[in-house]
Amino acid sequence: MAAKVTRVEKTEEEWKKVLTPEEFHVLREKGTERAGAGEYNGVVPSGYFVCRACGQPLYTAAAKFHSGCGWPAFDKCFQGAIKTKTDTSFGMKRVEIMCAACDGHLGHVFEGERMTATNERHCVNSVSIKHVKGDVPSGYAEKPILKK
């Protein structure tokens, strides 16, 4: 079942009022936090993760794994919660991942590294997400994002 996604529209000035400068830089300006500096780089035992900007559920803690890349890594997301876009910045081709509700920049997804059964690594900025303790809301199912 696809995630329940309600669009969140705000002006850049409205986002600046509710996000810290670092959160705004990463989520709205597609920045990146320093590798190894994020609060969720370690494994979180239970619960789920939401978009820090709008609260949209994105990942279960069970989908998180240690990849050694310096940022939180997940191998699947809630179906429909994340959208992708080709990113050709910095002279390379990558797949950007964004919150489907507010278009907040989360990071990038990589395929073919064979780290997990899904063969995907969602490399996510800690500042883009927030951990929630407790059960995942009903109606959310996880799946890889690059496999159609």
Buried (B, 14 or more C-beta within 10 A) or exposed (E): EEBBBEEBEBEEEEBBEEBEEEBBBBBBEBBBBEEEEBEBBEEBEEBBBBBBBBBBBBBBBBBBBEBEBBBBBBBBBBBBBBBBEEBEEEEEEBBBBBBBBBBBBBBBBBBEEEBBEBBBBBBBBBBBBBBBEEEBEEEBEBBBBBEE
